[in-house]
Amino acid sequence: MAGPKSDLLYYIPSIVTLVVIPNTFFIFVAPYVWQKVTVAVPILSGILYFLTLCTYILTTFTDPGIIPRKTIAEILDHNSSSIDIMNTDMSKYCNTCQIFKPRRSHHCKVCDNCVEIFDHHCPYINNCIGGRNYIFFFLFVLNLTLLCLTNITGCFIFIFHNYSISGPAKETFIKPGTVSLVVIVIMLILVTMIGILSTLLCLHHVSLCFTGETTKERIKGEDIGSLCYFCKKKPMKFDPQQALTEEQFKRIIEGPVVIEMSENENSVSN
């Protein structure tokens, strides 16, 4: 959790999404569906809820890939500065962190840190999404989307089965106008809205996985690399063999030409 304390206000919608709505489902809807219709929906909802909480916690408390900034002593002592040339873009220098940023890293203005393979800053998690916690974030969004779909399915099963003509009137769990009905309708509206948003977000990140981009790179129009392990890296647009002539390219590949001089030529030159 690298975000500032001001982001704690965003925990309110997170609490509603991860605590209030699921527990309302398990209190009002799940028992009826379990007893009257099927046990599959409540069990699946419980599994997805557990996975959603686990991936949320992992995303929140996993280091996204914060790059250590220079200390004051290192800034004052110019001779002690050491730069890792590997995967470091010498053209990108962060004036705030006083470091050369590695490739695909960006400075997060909210967290005030440079993050490796920076995707975006999520205020609802109060952490940056980077190379080290992106997989947990993606699984969190996916599990949340599936959880919303199962909750919506359970609510519709509950409503249609409860008020079906074939069902005996004495076995109805709720009556029109009761508090339970109002709570379930409000929950259904909220979980539908959250489900639509999480589905769009999930589709967005699925497309990023296929193109090998991050959210930051797509917004800026950058065309580099791959974030996920199962994504293939994009081919380089610059082909040195096309930019150089065939003879120049052969010289680069074969290396420098060594000219051997005979003893007679060496004596003449002397």
C-alpha positions in Angstrom: 0.0 0.0 0.0 2.0 2.9 -1.3 -0.7 5.5 -1.7 -1.2 8.6 0.5 -3.6 8.8 3.4 -5.9 11.1 1.4 -6.8 8.1 -0.7 -8.4 6.4 2.3 -11.7 8.1 1.3 -11.8 5.8 -1.7 -12.1 2.8 0.7 -15.8 3.7 1.2 -16.8 2.3 -2.3 -14.4 -0.5 -1.8 -16.0 -1.5 1.5 -19.5 -1.3 -0.1 -18.3 -3.5 -3.0 -16.4 -6.0 -1.0 -18.2 -6.1 2.3 -21.7 -4.7 2.2 -23.0 -6.1 -1.0 -21.6 -9.7 -0.7 -22.8 -10.1 2.9 -26.2 -8.8 2.0 -26.3 -11.4 -0.7 -25.3 -14.2 1.7 -27.8 -13.0 4.4 -30.9 -12.4 2.3 -30.5 -14.3 -1.0 -28.2 -17.3 -0.6 -30.2 -19.1 2.1 -33.3 -19.1 0.0 -31.6 -20.2 -3.2 -29.7 -22.9 -1.3 -32.9 -24.4 0.2 -35.4 -23.9 -2.6 -33.5 -23.9 -5.9 -29.8 -25.0 -6.0 -26.7 -25.0 -3.9 -24.4 -24.2 -6.9 -24.9 -20.5 -6.9 -24.3 -19.9 -3.2 -21.2 -22.2 -3.2 -19.8 -20.5 -6.3 -20.4 -17.1 -4.9 -18.6 -18.1 -1.7 -15.5 -19.3 -3.6 -15.4 -16.2 -5.8 -15.8 -14.0 -2.8 -12.9 -15.6 -1.1 -10.7 -15.3 -4.2 -11.7 -11.7 -4.7 -10.7 -10.8 -1.1 -7.4 -12.6 -1.4 -6.4 -11.0 -4.7 -7.5 -7.6 -3.4 -5.3 -7.9 -0.3 -2.4 -9.1 -2.4 -2.8 -6.2 -4.8 -3.0 -3.7 -2.0 0.0 -4.9 0.0 2.3 -6.1 -2.7 5.1 -3.8 -3.8 4.2 -2.7 -7.3 7.9 -2.3 -8.2 9.0 1.0 -6.5 12.5 2.0 -7.6 14.6 3.2 -4.7 15.5 6.8 -5.0 18.8 8.3 -4.2 19.5 9.4 -0.6 20.7 12.9 0.2 24.3 11.6 0.7 24.3 9.9 -2.7 23.0 13.1 -4.4 25.8 15.2 -2.8 28.5 12.6 -3.5 28.5 12.6 -7.3 31.4 10.0 -7.4 29.4 7.4 -5.5 26.5 7.3 -8.0 26.3 4.0 -9.7 24.0 3.4 -12.7 22.7 0.0 -13.7 23.1 0.1 -17.5 21.0 -3.0 -18.1 17.4 -2.1 -19.0 18.0 1.5 -18.1 16.9 4.3 -20.4 19.6 6.9 -20.1 17.4 9.5 -21.8 14.8 9.2 -19.0 15.9 11.0 -15.8 13.6 11.6 -12.8 14.4 14.9 -11.2 12.3 14.0 -8.2 13.9 10.6 -7.4 17.3 11.7 -8.8 17.7 8.4 -10.8 17.8 7.3 -14.4 14.5 5.4 -14.9 14.5 1.8 -16.2 12.7 1.1 -19.4 8.9 1.2 -19.1 9.0 2.8 -15.7 7.1 6.1 -14.8 6.9 8.4 -11.9 3.6 8.3 -10.1 2.6 11.7 -9.0 0.2 10.4 -6.4 2.6 8.0 -4.6 5.6 10.2 -5.5 7.7 7.2 -6.5 9.1 5.8 -9.7 7.4 2.4 -10.5 8.8 -0.2 -12.7 6.5 -1.3 -15.6 4.0 1.3 -14.4 0.3 0.6 -15.4 -1.7 3.1 -13.4 -2.4 4.3 -9.9 -5.6 2.8 -8.4 -7.1 5.0 -5.7 -9.6 2.3 -4.7 -6.7 0.0 -3.8 -4.5 2.9 -2.6 -1.6 1.5 -4.5 0.1 1.7 -7.8 -0.3 -1.1 -10.3 3.0 -2.2 -11.6 5.1 -5.1 -12.8 5.1 -6.9 -9.4 1.4 -6.7 -8.5 -0.3 -6.5 -11.9 -1.1 -10.2 -12.0 -2.9 -9.9 -8.7 -4.8 -6.8 -9.9 -5.9 -8.6 -13.1 -7.1 -11.6 -11.1 -8.9 -9.3 -8.7 -10.9 -7.6 -11.5 -11.7 -11.0 -13.1 -12.9 -12.5 -9.8 -14.9 -9.4 -9.0 -16.6 -9.6 -12.4 -17.5 -13.2 -11.9 -18.7 -12.6 -8.4 -21.1 -9.8 -9.6 -22.4 -12.1 -12.3 -23.2 -14.9 -9.8 -24.8 -12.4 -7.4 -27.0 -11.0 -10.2 -27.9 -14.6 -11.2 -28.8 -15.5 -7.6 -31.0 -12.3 -7.2 -32.9 -13.0 -10.4 -33.4 -16.7 -9.3 -34.6 -15.5 -5.9 -37.1 -12.9 -7.3 -38.6 -15.1 -10.1 -38.8 -18.2 -8.0 -40.2 -16.4 -5.0 -43.0 -14.7 -7.0 -43.7 -17.5 -9.5 -47.2 -18.5 -10.0 -46.4 -22.1 -9.5 -44.9 -21.5 -6.1 -47.2 -21.8 -3.0 -48.0 -18.4 -1.6 -47.2 -19.6 2.0 -43.6 -20.4 1.1 -42.7 -16.9 -0.2 -39.7 -15.7 1.6 -40.5 -12.0 1.3 -43.7 -10.0 0.8 -44.1 -7.0 -1.4 -43.4 -3.7 0.4 -41.2 -5.3 3.1 -37.7 -4.1 4.1 -36.2 -7.3 2.7 -37.5 -6.7 -0.8 -36.3 -3.1 -0.7 -32.8 -4.2 0.4 -32.6 -6.9 -2.3 -33.7 -4.5 -5.1 -31.1 -1.9 -4.0 -28.5 -4.6 -3.8 -29.4 -5.8 -7.3 -29.1 -2.3 -8.8 -25.7 -1.7 -7.1 -24.2 -5.1 -8.0 -25.4 -4.6 -11.6 -23.7 -1.2 -11.9 -20.5 -2.6 -10.4 -20.7 -5.7 -12.6 -20.9 -3.5 -15.7 -18.0 -1.4 -14.7 -15.8 -4.4 -13.7 -16.7 -6.2 -16.9 -15.5 -3.2 -19.0 -12.4 -2.9 -16.9 -11.7 -6.6 -17.3 -12.1 -6.5 -21.1 -9.8 -3.5 -21.2 -7.0 -5.4 -19.4 -7.6 -8.5 -21.5 -7.0 -6.4 -24.6 -3.8 -5.0 -22.9 -2.6 -8.5 -22.3 -3.1 -9.4 -26.0 -1.3 -6.3 -27.2 1.4 -6.4 -24.6 0.8 -2.8 -23.4 0.2 -1.1 -20.1 -2.6 1.5 -19.5 0.0 4.2 -19.4 1.6 3.1 -22.7 -1.7 2.9 -24.4 -2.7 6.4 -23.3 0.6 7.8 -24.4 0.7 5.8 -27.6 4.0 4.0 -26.8 4.8 0.9 -28.7 7.1 -1.2 -26.5 7.4 -4.6 -24.8 5.1 -6.8 -22.9 3.8 -6.6 -19.3 2.4 -10.1 -18.8 4.4 -13.4 -18.9 1.9 -15.0 -21.3 2.1 -12.0 -23.8 4.4 -12.0 -26.7 6.6 -8.9 -27.1 5.9 -6.7 -30.1 8.4 -6.8 -33.0 10.7 -3.9 -33.3 9.7 -1.4 -35.9 13.4 -0.5 -36.5 15.2 -3.2 -38.6 19.0 -2.5 -38.8 19.3 -4.7 -41.9 16.9 -2.5 -43.8 18.5 0.8 -42.6 22.0 -0.3 -43.7 23.3 -1.5 -46.9 24.1 -5.2 -47.3 27.9 -4.6 -47.2 27.6 -2.4 -44.1 25.4 -4.9 -42.3 27.9 -7.8 -43.1 30.8 -5.7 -41.7 28.9 -5.2 -38.4 28.0 -8.8 -38.1 31.4 -10.3 -39.1 33.3 -7.8 -37.0 36.5 -5.8 -37.9 38.7 -7.1 -40.7 42.2 -8.1 -39.6 44.9 -7.4 -42.2 47.9 -9.7 -41.9 51.2 -8.3 -43.2 54.0 -10.6 -44.4 57.5 -10.3 -43.1 58.8 -8.7 -46.4 56.1 -6.0 -46.3 56.8 -5.3 -42.6 60.5 -4.9 -43.3 59.9 -2.6 -46.3 57.6 -0.4 -44.2 60.3 -0.2 -41.5 
